[in-house]
Amino acid sequence: MHLIIAILIVFIQVQPNGYDCGLFAVAFALAICCGQAPEDPVQQMRGHLSSCLTLKKMKPFPTKKRSIKNKDKRRNKASANCWRARR
């Protein structure tokens, strides 16, 4: 089966340094689960993650309300071939 998949790429906050990769990995993994994108200064993100780990309860990272402008997103299409192995 051959499918065409529509992909919406949204440009979001990026890691500003070479040592907060774990923080951003956790923040964006949780954001995907919650359907949002974290957008806070790194120091506040660190405090939020520290609080979650201390309380042993993960909560979504704080976000800023903003509209995504057309310049902040791009649409692409990708081709996918699906097949099932025979037994």
Residue pairs with C-beta under 8 A, 6 or more apart in sequence:
1 81
1 82
1 83
2 79
2 80
2 81
2 82
3 79
3 80
3 81
3 82
4 77
4 78
4 79
4 80
5 77
5 78
5 79
5 80
6 75
6 76
6 77
7 75
7 76
7 77
7 78
8 73
8 74
8 75
9 73
9 74
9 75
9 76
10 37
10 68
10 72
10 73
11 72
11 73
11 74
12 37
12 39
13 37
13 38
13 39
15 21
15 24
16 42
17 42
20 42
20 45
20 46
23 42
23 45
23 46
23 49
24 45
26 49
27 38
27 45
27 49
27 61
28 37
28 38
30 38
30 58
30 60
30 61
31 37
31 38
31 60
31 61
34 60
36 60
36 63
37 63
38 45
38 60
38 61
38 62
38 63
39 62
39 63
39 64
39 66
40 48
40 61
40 62
40 63
40 64
44 62
45 61
48 59
48 61
48 62
49 61
52 58
52 59
